[in-house]
Amino acid sequence: MKDWDAYNGAARERGRELNGLHPELVKGFSALSRGAATTKHLDAKTRELIALAVAVSTRCDGCIDAHVRKAKVAGASKEEMAEALGVAIALNAGAAFTYALHVLDAAGE
């Protein structure tokens, strides 16, 4: 298992390095993140549970780290996170099932 605190520190260090090399890229990414976090209809906890499901689906360690931290601050319990992850797992299985049908289609008769 990962040492998430060490991972977070190393990711922040690399983020500062990337900012020094390409500040406009980091500025644009930050604006996108702020925009996504500004919602009128979803509360912070719901947004973070969605973010965790997407983070697992996209296999993004940095996203997992950031959104677990934010989900905790927003009041999400481990049980709620587990239910959100169940949705992600089911959808990923559904996507694999659907793509398996492409194989049958490509194989022909």
LUMFI-108228 format. One record per residue (C-alpha): residue in three letters; x, y, z. Coordinates in nm, 2 decimals. Layout:
N
R   aa      px      py      pz
R  Ala       X       Y       Z
...
end
This chain:
109
R   aa      px      py      pz
R  Met    0.00    0.00    0.00
R  Lys    0.11    0.36   -0.06
R  Asp    0.22    0.60    0.20
R  Trp   -0.04    0.86    0.09
R  Asp    0.12    1.14    0.29
R  Ala    0.46    1.09    0.13
R  Tyr    0.29    1.06   -0.21
R  Asn    0.11    1.39   -0.15
R  Gly    0.43    1.57   -0.06
R  Ala    0.61    1.43   -0.36
R  Ala    0.33    1.52   -0.60
R  Arg    0.32    1.88   -0.46
R  Glu    0.69    1.91   -0.51
R  Arg    0.66    1.79   -0.87
R  Gly    0.36    2.02   -0.92
R  Arg    0.57    2.32   -0.82
R  Glu    0.84    2.20   -1.06
R  Leu    0.59    2.18   -1.35
R  Asn    0.45    2.52   -1.25
R  Gly    0.81    2.66   -1.29
R  Leu    0.85    2.50   -1.63
R  His    0.50    2.58   -1.77
R  Pro    0.31    2.82   -1.55
R  Glu    0.03    2.88   -1.80
R  Leu   -0.05    2.51   -1.81
R  Val   -0.08    2.49   -1.43
R  Lys   -0.28    2.81   -1.43
R  Gly   -0.53    2.66   -1.69
R  Phe   -0.56    2.34   -1.49
R  Ser   -0.62    2.53   -1.17
R  Ala   -0.89    2.73   -1.34
R  Leu   -1.06    2.42   -1.47
R  Ser   -1.05    2.26   -1.12
R  Arg   -1.20    2.57   -0.96
R  Gly   -1.47    2.58   -1.22
R  Ala   -1.56    2.22   -1.16
R  Ala   -1.58    2.28   -0.79
R  Thr   -1.82    2.57   -0.83
R  Thr   -2.16    2.41   -0.85
R  Lys   -2.51    2.52   -0.77
R  His   -2.69    2.19   -0.74
R  Leu   -2.43    1.94   -0.60
R  Asp   -2.30    1.97   -0.25
R  Ala   -1.93    1.93   -0.18
R  Lys   -1.97    1.57   -0.04
R  Thr   -2.15    1.45   -0.35
R  Arg   -1.90    1.62   -0.58
R  Glu   -1.61    1.44   -0.40
R  Leu   -1.78    1.10   -0.41
R  Ile   -1.82    1.14   -0.78
R  Ala   -1.46    1.25   -0.81
R  Leu   -1.35    0.94   -0.62
R  Ala   -1.55    0.71   -0.85
R  Val   -1.39    0.88   -1.15
R  Ala   -1.04    0.87   -0.99
R  Val   -1.07    0.50   -0.95
R  Ser   -1.20    0.46   -1.31
R  Thr   -0.92    0.66   -1.45
R  Arg   -0.66    0.51   -1.22
R  Cys   -0.53    0.85   -1.11
R  Asp   -0.33    0.82   -0.78
R  Gly   -0.31    1.20   -0.75
R  Cys   -0.69    1.23   -0.79
R  Ile   -0.75    0.96   -0.53
R  Asp   -0.52    1.14   -0.29
R  Ala   -0.67    1.48   -0.34
R  His   -1.03    1.37   -0.34
R  Val   -1.01    1.14   -0.04
R  Arg   -0.88    1.43    0.16
R  Lys   -1.15    1.66    0.02
R  Ala   -1.42    1.40    0.08
R  Lys   -1.32    1.37    0.44
R  Val   -1.34    1.74    0.49
R  Ala   -1.68    1.74    0.32
R  Gly   -1.80    1.49    0.58
R  Ala   -1.80    1.17    0.37
R  Ser   -1.76    0.85    0.56
R  Lys   -1.57    0.54    0.46
R  Glu   -1.90    0.37    0.40
R  Glu   -2.02    0.64    0.17
R  Met   -1.69    0.63   -0.02
R  Ala   -1.72    0.25   -0.05
R  Glu   -2.07    0.28   -0.20
R  Ala   -1.94    0.54   -0.45
R  Leu   -1.66    0.30   -0.54
R  Gly   -1.91    0.02   -0.58
R  Val   -2.08    0.23   -0.85
R  Ala   -1.74    0.29   -1.02
R  Ile   -1.66   -0.09   -1.01
R  Ala   -1.99   -0.18   -1.16
R  Leu   -1.96    0.07   -1.44
R  Asn   -1.61   -0.04   -1.52
R  Ala   -1.73   -0.40   -1.53
R  Gly   -2.02   -0.28   -1.75
R  Ala   -1.78   -0.11   -1.99
R  Ala   -1.57   -0.42   -2.01
R  Phe   -1.88   -0.63   -2.08
R  Thr   -1.99   -0.39   -2.36
R  Tyr   -1.64   -0.39   -2.52
R  Ala   -1.64   -0.77   -2.50
R  Leu   -1.93   -0.75   -2.74
R  His   -1.71   -0.56   -2.98
R  Val   -1.48   -0.86   -2.99
R  Leu   -1.77   -1.09   -3.09
R  Asp   -1.87   -0.84   -3.35
R  Ala   -1.51   -0.82   -3.49
R  Ala   -1.48   -1.20   -3.49
R  Gly   -1.78   -1.22   -3.72
R  Glu   -1.98   -1.54   -3.75
end
